[in-house]
Amino acid sequence: MGASSRAGEAVTTADVVVVGGGVVGASVAFHLAEAGVGRVLVVERGRVGGGSSGKPIGGIRAQFSDPLNIALGQRSLAAWRAFAARPGADVRLESTGYLFLLGSAEEVAMCERAVVVQRALGVPSRIVGAREARELCPYVDPRSLLAAAYSPADGNALPPAAVRGYLRAARRLGARVWTRCAVTGIEVAGGGVRAVRTDAGTVRTGAVVCAAGAWSAAVGAMAGVELPVVPLRRQIGFTGPLRPLPPVIPFTLDFGSTLYFHGDRSGGLVLGFSDPGQEPGFGREFSREWLEPFRAAARRRVPALAALEVREGWAGLYEMTPDRNALIGRAAAPDGFWYATGFSGHGFLQAPAVGEVVRDLLLGRTPFVDVGPLSADRFRAGGGSPRPEGHII
């Protein structure tokens, strides 16, 4: 993945230790190194991008209902478009758009309200009729729809390429990356972080950023910080090349069922579904039990896809929080513990903006958006309130 291992690197002190080498941790490391923070060390328990960021294709969008998520998505879309220049890598961005299929009056009303907020923040989204939805995505059965929500500015890119690009740039700027190196403890004394223990040795530091994805609860517990993150398997299937070749379509989602599909860049389709029967856990093996509810939903909305063969698949972990919104901020105690995790499936699309926000928080700057409402304290009694978000898959 273009990152250095710990071999031959005698690192005993760091200004910031980033725990997690996925796209969020990589973005944080790049933004910190670019800002001249000092000695930045990324510690990854496996290989970089080996968790959720290993997904072959990731959607990027600003179509949300919460203004905070819209702002993070919109800022990140701009960064993805400029990624070739900064940090300097090709993430194979495709602006194919996102299309949310709406089958009830309640769904239409919710998305109409969301579009008003989105457009006020610069997102070129709109509500389209069933006929136009069919024109945008010929697989759609317009008789099953009332309307759809569409933004042509959304699309998809390649998460592994993003991780490589961020970490290569971070290393050029002096950051170090340790792979296959587990964090085994965080030393706290005098009310602050003092060191990170790893199976390669102890690194003295006064600042830790937890970007450990599905493993974040355990990392937080090492410092006495409660991060309510639960791992949940999510799976996608690949049809392989189809004949005739599929048309170029938006990233298309059925709002009510969470069925989604889009092109795979190789003449086939990617199929996905958030199986409500999936139990939390760290299992990442690919299985096929979710295809039955996927096909049932497809028969209602996109019948041409219901019988497609899934030739292979991929499974990864969503890092779920109770309200399915991210945790971003600084722990009240100990001093020096920061976190950017719990994205519940939105980590890749929000990663550029999150890296920027964490950089500014660490440097005492005012970020472009107030992420205070995403504090982990919102789940404590009297600590705030859960965030609303309707655009969940």
C-alpha positions as CSV (number, residue, x, y, z in Angstrom):
1,M,0.0,0.0,0.0
2,G,3.0,2.3,-0.3
3,A,3.5,2.7,3.5
4,S,6.6,2.0,5.5
5,S,6.7,-0.8,8.1
6,R,8.4,-0.5,11.4
7,A,11.4,-2.5,10.3
8,G,14.6,-0.5,10.9
9,E,12.7,2.4,12.4
10,A,13.8,3.3,15.9
11,V,10.9,5.6,17.0
12,T,10.6,6.2,20.7
13,T,8.9,9.5,20.7
14,A,6.3,11.2,18.6
15,D,4.3,14.5,18.7
16,V,1.2,12.7,17.6
17,V,0.3,9.0,17.4
18,V,-2.5,8.1,15.0
19,V,-4.0,4.7,15.8
20,G,-5.5,3.2,12.6
21,G,-4.2,3.1,9.1
22,G,-7.5,3.3,7.2
23,V,-8.6,6.3,5.1
24,V,-9.5,8.4,8.1
25,G,-6.3,7.8,9.9
26,A,-4.4,8.3,6.7
27,S,-6.2,11.6,6.1
28,V,-5.4,12.8,9.6
29,A,-1.8,11.9,9.3
30,F,-1.4,13.7,6.0
31,H,-3.1,16.9,7.2
32,L,-1.0,16.9,10.4
33,A,2.2,16.3,8.6
34,E,1.4,18.9,6.0
35,A,0.7,21.4,8.8
36,G,4.2,20.8,10.2
37,V,2.9,19.3,13.5
38,G,6.2,17.5,14.0
39,R,6.8,13.8,14.4
40,V,3.6,12.0,13.3
41,L,3.4,8.2,13.7
42,V,0.7,6.0,12.3
43,V,0.2,2.7,14.0
44,E,-1.8,0.0,12.2
45,R,-2.6,-3.4,13.6
46,G,-2.7,-5.1,10.2
47,R,-2.0,-3.7,6.8
48,V,-2.9,-0.1,5.9
49,G,-6.3,0.0,4.3
50,G,-7.0,-3.5,5.4
51,G,-10.3,-2.8,7.2
52,S,-13.3,-1.0,5.7
53,S,-11.0,1.1,3.5
54,G,-10.2,-2.1,1.6
55,K,-13.6,-1.9,-0.1
56,P,-12.9,-1.8,-3.9
57,I,-15.2,1.1,-4.7
58,G,-16.6,3.7,-2.3
59,G,-19.4,6.1,-2.7
60,I,-18.9,9.9,-2.1
61,R,-21.8,12.2,-1.6
62,A,-23.1,15.3,0.1
63,Q,-26.8,14.1,0.1
64,F,-27.6,14.0,3.8
65,S,-30.3,15.4,5.9
66,D,-28.1,16.7,8.8
67,P,-26.4,20.0,7.8
68,L,-23.3,18.9,9.6
69,N,-23.0,15.8,7.5
70,I,-23.8,17.8,4.4
71,A,-21.0,20.2,5.1
72,L,-18.5,17.3,5.7
73,G,-19.6,15.7,2.5
74,Q,-19.5,18.8,0.4
75,R,-16.0,19.8,1.7
76,S,-14.8,16.2,1.0
77,L,-16.2,16.2,-2.5
78,A,-14.1,19.3,-3.3
79,A,-11.0,17.5,-1.9
80,W,-11.6,14.3,-3.9
81,R,-11.8,16.4,-7.1
82,A,-8.5,18.0,-6.2
83,F,-6.8,14.8,-5.0
84,A,-4.5,14.5,-8.0
85,A,-2.9,17.8,-7.0
86,R,-3.1,17.5,-3.3
87,P,-1.9,15.1,-1.8
88,G,-1.1,13.9,-5.3
89,A,-2.7,10.6,-6.3
90,D,-5.3,9.3,-8.7
91,V,-8.4,8.0,-6.8
92,R,-10.3,7.3,-10.1
93,L,-13.0,9.7,-9.2
94,E,-16.2,9.2,-11.2
95,S,-19.0,11.8,-10.8
96,T,-21.9,9.5,-11.8
97,G,-24.3,11.0,-9.3
98,Y,-26.3,9.5,-6.5
99,L,-30.0,8.5,-6.9
100,F,-32.2,7.8,-3.9
101,L,-35.4,5.9,-4.9
102,L,-38.5,7.0,-3.0
103,G,-41.5,4.8,-2.7
104,S,-43.7,6.5,0.0
105,A,-45.0,10.0,0.7
106,E,-43.0,10.1,3.9
107,E,-39.7,9.4,2.1
108,V,-40.5,12.1,-0.5
109,A,-41.3,14.7,2.2
110,M,-38.1,13.9,4.1
111,C,-36.0,14.2,1.0
112,E,-37.7,17.4,-0.1
113,R,-36.8,18.9,3.2
114,A,-33.3,17.6,2.9
115,V,-32.9,19.0,-0.6
116,V,-33.7,22.5,0.6
117,V,-30.9,22.3,3.2
118,Q,-28.5,20.7,0.7
119,R,-29.1,23.4,-1.9
120,A,-28.6,26.1,0.7
121,L,-25.1,24.6,1.3
122,G,-24.2,24.4,-2.4
123,V,-25.3,20.8,-3.2
124,P,-26.9,20.7,-6.7
125,S,-29.5,18.1,-5.6
126,R,-33.1,18.0,-6.7
127,I,-36.3,15.8,-6.5
128,V,-37.0,14.1,-9.8
129,G,-40.1,12.2,-11.0
130,A,-40.3,8.5,-11.5
131,R,-39.9,8.9,-15.3
132,E,-36.6,10.9,-15.0
133,A,-35.4,8.4,-12.4
134,R,-35.9,5.7,-15.0
135,E,-34.0,7.8,-17.6
136,L,-31.1,8.2,-15.1
137,C,-31.1,4.5,-14.2
138,P,-32.8,2.2,-16.8
139,Y,-33.0,-0.7,-14.3
140,V,-35.6,1.2,-12.2
141,D,-39.3,0.2,-12.5
142,P,-41.0,3.7,-12.4
143,R,-44.3,2.2,-11.5
144,S,-42.9,1.4,-8.0
145,L,-41.8,4.9,-7.3
146,L,-43.3,8.2,-6.3
147,A,-40.1,10.2,-6.9
148,A,-36.3,10.1,-6.4
149,A,-33.6,12.4,-5.0
150,Y,-30.7,13.1,-7.3
151,S,-27.4,14.9,-7.2
152,P,-25.1,14.8,-10.2
153,A,-22.1,16.0,-8.2
154,D,-21.9,12.8,-6.1
155,G,-20.2,9.6,-7.3
156,N,-17.5,7.1,-6.3
157,A,-13.8,6.6,-6.0
158,L,-11.3,4.0,-4.9
159,P,-10.6,3.8,-1.2
160,P,-7.3,1.8,-1.4
161,A,-5.9,4.4,-3.8
162,A,-6.9,7.2,-1.4
163,V,-5.1,5.5,1.5
164,R,-2.0,5.0,-0.5
165,G,-2.1,8.6,-1.7
166,Y,-2.5,10.1,1.7
167,L,0.2,8.0,3.4
168,R,2.7,8.4,0.6
169,A,2.3,12.2,0.9
170,A,2.5,12.0,4.7
171,R,5.7,10.0,4.5
172,R,7.2,12.5,2.1
173,L,6.4,15.1,4.8
174,G,8.2,13.1,7.5
175,A,5.4,10.9,9.0
176,R,6.2,7.3,9.9
177,V,3.9,4.4,9.4
178,W,4.1,1.1,11.4
179,T,2.1,-1.7,10.0
180,R,1.3,-5.1,11.5
181,C,1.8,-3.4,14.9
182,A,-0.9,-3.6,17.5
183,V,-1.4,-0.9,20.2
184,T,-1.4,-2.8,23.5
185,G,-1.9,0.1,25.9
186,I,-2.1,3.9,26.4
187,E,-0.2,5.3,29.4
188,V,-2.0,8.1,31.3
189,A,-0.5,10.1,34.1
190,G,-1.1,13.4,35.7
191,G,-4.4,13.7,33.8
192,G,-2.8,13.4,30.3
193,V,-1.6,10.9,27.7
194,R,2.0,10.1,28.2
195,A,2.8,7.1,25.9
196,V,1.4,4.5,23.6
197,R,2.5,0.9,24.1
198,T,2.7,-1.3,21.1
199,D,4.0,-4.8,20.4
200,A,7.1,-3.0,18.8
201,G,7.8,-1.0,21.9
202,T,6.6,2.1,23.8
203,V,6.4,5.5,22.1
204,R,6.4,8.5,24.3
205,T,3.7,11.1,23.2
206,G,1.3,13.6,24.5
207,A,-1.3,13.3,21.8
208,V,-3.2,10.3,20.4
209,V,-5.8,10.3,17.7
210,C,-8.0,7.2,17.7
211,A,-9.0,6.4,14.1
212,A,-9.3,2.7,14.7
213,G,-12.6,2.2,13.0
214,A,-14.5,-0.9,14.3
215,W,-11.8,-1.5,16.9
216,S,-12.1,2.0,18.5
217,A,-14.0,1.1,21.6
218,A,-11.1,-1.1,22.8
219,V,-8.5,1.7,22.0
220,G,-10.6,4.2,23.8
221,A,-10.9,1.9,26.8
222,M,-7.1,1.8,27.1
223,A,-7.2,5.5,28.0
224,G,-10.4,5.4,30.0
225,V,-12.4,7.0,27.2
226,E,-15.8,5.6,26.2
227,L,-16.3,5.4,22.5
228,P,-19.6,3.7,21.7
229,V,-18.6,1.9,18.5
230,V,-19.9,-1.5,17.6
231,P,-18.6,-3.6,14.6
232,L,-21.2,-4.7,12.0
233,R,-20.5,-6.7,8.9
234,R,-21.6,-5.3,5.6
235,Q,-21.3,-7.2,2.3
236,I,-21.3,-6.4,-1.4
237,G,-21.5,-8.7,-4.4
238,F,-20.0,-8.5,-7.9
239,T,-21.8,-9.8,-10.9
240,G,-18.7,-9.9,-13.1
241,P,-18.9,-8.6,-16.7
242,L,-22.4,-8.5,-18.1
243,R,-23.7,-8.9,-21.7
244,P,-24.9,-6.5,-22.9
245,L,-22.7,-4.1,-21.0
246,P,-24.6,-2.2,-18.3
247,P,-25.3,1.5,-18.9
248,V,-23.5,4.2,-17.0
249,I,-25.7,4.8,-14.0
250,P,-25.7,6.7,-10.7
251,F,-25.0,5.1,-7.4
252,T,-28.6,4.0,-6.9
253,L,-30.2,3.3,-3.6
254,D,-33.7,2.2,-2.6
255,F,-34.4,4.5,0.4
256,G,-36.9,2.1,2.1
257,S,-35.0,-1.2,1.8
258,T,-31.3,0.0,1.7
259,L,-30.8,-2.0,-1.5
260,Y,-28.1,-0.3,-3.7
261,F,-26.1,-0.9,-6.8
262,H,-23.7,0.8,-9.2
263,G,-21.2,0.0,-11.9
264,D,-18.0,-1.9,-11.0
265,R,-15.8,-0.2,-13.7
266,S,-15.3,-3.6,-15.4
267,G,-18.5,-4.1,-17.3
268,G,-20.5,-5.4,-14.3
269,L,-22.4,-4.2,-11.3
270,V,-21.8,-4.0,-7.6
271,L,-24.8,-5.0,-5.5
272,G,-25.3,-4.2,-1.8
273,F,-27.8,-4.4,1.0
274,S,-27.8,-3.5,4.7
275,D,-29.1,-6.8,6.1
276,P,-31.2,-5.9,9.2
277,G,-30.6,-9.5,10.5
278,Q,-26.8,-9.0,10.7
279,E,-25.6,-9.4,14.3
280,P,-22.7,-7.2,15.6
281,G,-19.3,-8.8,15.5
282,F,-15.9,-8.8,14.0
283,G,-16.5,-11.6,11.4
284,R,-15.5,-10.5,7.9
285,E,-16.1,-13.6,5.9
286,F,-18.3,-13.2,2.7
287,S,-21.5,-15.2,2.7
288,R,-24.7,-15.1,0.7
289,E,-27.7,-15.1,3.1
290,W,-28.3,-11.3,2.5
291,L,-29.0,-12.0,-1.2
292,E,-32.5,-13.3,-0.5
293,P,-33.7,-10.0,1.0
294,F,-31.7,-8.1,-1.6
295,R,-33.6,-10.0,-4.4
296,A,-36.9,-9.4,-2.7
297,A,-36.3,-5.7,-2.6
298,A,-35.0,-5.8,-6.2
299,R,-38.2,-7.4,-7.4
300,R,-40.1,-4.4,-6.1
301,R,-37.8,-1.6,-7.4
302,V,-35.4,-3.0,-10.0
303,P,-36.8,-6.4,-11.2
304,A,-34.1,-6.8,-13.9
305,L,-31.5,-7.2,-11.1
306,A,-33.4,-9.7,-9.0
307,A,-32.0,-12.8,-10.8
308,L,-28.5,-11.6,-11.5
309,E,-25.8,-14.1,-10.4
310,V,-23.3,-12.9,-7.8
311,R,-20.0,-14.4,-8.8
312,E,-17.9,-13.1,-5.9
313,G,-18.1,-10.7,-3.0
314,W,-16.4,-8.6,-0.3
315,A,-17.2,-8.2,3.4
316,G,-16.0,-5.5,5.7
317,L,-17.0,-3.8,9.0
318,Y,-19.1,-0.7,9.5
319,E,-18.2,1.1,12.8
320,M,-21.6,1.7,14.1
321,T,-22.6,4.3,16.8
322,P,-26.1,4.4,18.4
323,D,-27.3,7.2,16.1
324,R,-25.2,6.2,13.1
325,N,-23.3,9.4,13.1
326,A,-19.6,9.9,13.6
327,L,-17.6,10.6,16.8
328,I,-15.2,13.4,16.2
329,G,-13.5,15.5,19.0
330,R,-11.3,15.6,22.0
331,A,-11.9,13.6,25.2
332,A,-12.6,15.7,28.3
333,A,-10.1,13.3,30.0
334,P,-7.4,12.4,29.7
335,D,-5.8,15.4,28.1
336,G,-4.3,14.6,24.7
337,F,-6.8,12.0,23.5
338,W,-8.6,12.7,20.2
339,Y,-10.9,10.6,18.2
340,A,-12.3,10.4,14.6
341,T,-14.3,7.2,14.3
342,G,-17.8,5.6,14.3
343,F,-18.7,6.8,10.8
344,S,-21.2,4.0,10.3
345,G,-20.5,3.6,6.6
346,H,-19.6,7.3,5.9
347,G,-15.9,7.3,6.8
348,F,-14.5,7.2,3.2
349,L,-16.7,9.9,1.9
350,Q,-16.0,12.2,4.8
351,A,-12.4,11.4,5.3
352,P,-10.8,14.5,3.6
353,A,-12.9,16.9,5.6
354,V,-12.4,15.0,8.9
355,G,-8.6,15.0,8.5
356,E,-8.8,18.8,8.1
357,V,-11.0,19.2,11.1
358,V,-8.8,17.0,13.4
359,R,-5.7,18.9,12.3
360,D,-7.4,22.2,13.2
361,L,-8.6,20.9,16.6
362,L,-5.2,19.7,17.5
363,L,-3.6,23.0,16.5
364,G,-6.2,25.1,18.3
365,R,-7.6,26.5,15.1
366,T,-11.3,27.0,14.4
367,P,-12.4,24.3,11.8
368,F,-14.6,25.1,8.8
369,V,-17.5,23.5,10.6
370,D,-18.4,23.0,14.3
371,V,-18.1,19.3,15.1
372,G,-19.0,19.8,18.7
373,P,-22.3,18.0,18.2
374,L,-20.4,14.9,17.1
375,S,-18.7,14.6,20.5
376,A,-18.9,11.2,22.1
377,D,-20.3,12.9,25.1
378,R,-23.7,13.3,23.3
379,F,-24.5,9.8,24.5
380,R,-24.0,10.5,28.1
381,A,-26.8,11.8,30.3
382,G,-26.9,15.5,30.0
383,G,-24.1,15.5,27.5
384,G,-26.1,16.5,24.4
385,S,-28.3,14.7,22.0
386,P,-28.0,12.1,19.3
387,R,-27.7,13.5,15.8
388,P,-30.6,13.1,13.3
389,E,-29.7,11.6,9.9
390,G,-32.2,10.2,7.4
391,H,-29.8,9.2,4.6
392,I,-28.5,6.0,6.1
393,I,-27.5,2.8,4.3
